Amino acid sequence: MRFIAFLITALMLAGPLKAAELQPLEIVTKSGVRNFAVELAVTQTELSRGLMFRRELPEGQGMLFDFKQDQPIGMWMKNTFIPLDMIFIRSDGTVSHIAENTKPHSTQVIMPAEPAQAVLEVIAGTAQKMGIAPGDKVIHPIFRRR
């Protein structure tokens, strides 16, 4: 009983748990601008974990993986419960490849032939629904470094 009281006190002193900060991201498509709120994954831990173990992802939200420069990128769905669209993005902000409706829990590596700087993961069906295609322009501060 004392331990439970201690734990509750410690949690109260630590303050509320904060959700990951969401940042705006836009994709300029042929049919208009599509707006998203994204979590940014930049540390090795964030890049490795991604959306693993999550049970839901609201429409219009996603995770943006920043690998800092164009390079070969391989992604997989191990321990990921949500089917996703993976949008691969070059360092100039253009969409290079889209892997649609990826299979949850799959260990198959998704690795496009062309290097990319970033990958945007959104709920499966988003790319088709919003008309997102290779060549579209992604607007986010990570693509304005140069």
Residue, then its C-alpha position, 0 to 999 in steps of 0.5 A: m500500500r505504501f508503494i502505491a501511495f509513493l508511486i501516485t505521489a511520484l507521478m503527480l510530482a512528475g506532471p502530466l505525460k505529454a503527447a508528442e508535439l505535432q507539427p504542420l506538414e503540407i503536400v501540394t498535389k495536382s488537386g490541391v494542398r493536403n494538410f497533416a499534423v505530424e510527429l517528427a522522428v529524428t533520434q535513432t530511438e524514434l527512427s527505430r520505433g516509429l509507429m510500432f505498438r500503436r493501435e490507432l492513428p487519426e486521419g490527417q496525422g502521421m509520423l515524419f522520419d528524417f534521415k537528414q540526407d538522401q540515402p537508401i531507406g528500408m522500412w518494415m512493419k514489424n510490431t506495427f498494428i496499423p496498415l500504413d501508406m509510406i511516402f518517401i521524400r527526397s531532400d528537395g521535398t518531392v515525393s519519390h515513391i509511395a508504398e500503399n497499404t503496407k501489411p501490419h506485422s510484416t518483416q518484409v523490407i520496403m526499400p525503393a530503388e531511389p534514395a530519399q531523405a524522409v518517409l511520411e507514414v500515414i493511415a493506409g488509403t490516404a495517398q489514394k484518397m488525397g491524390i498524393a503521387p510521386g512528384d508532389k511537393v512536401i512542405h516542412p522545415i526539414f526540407r529547407r535546410r539548404 
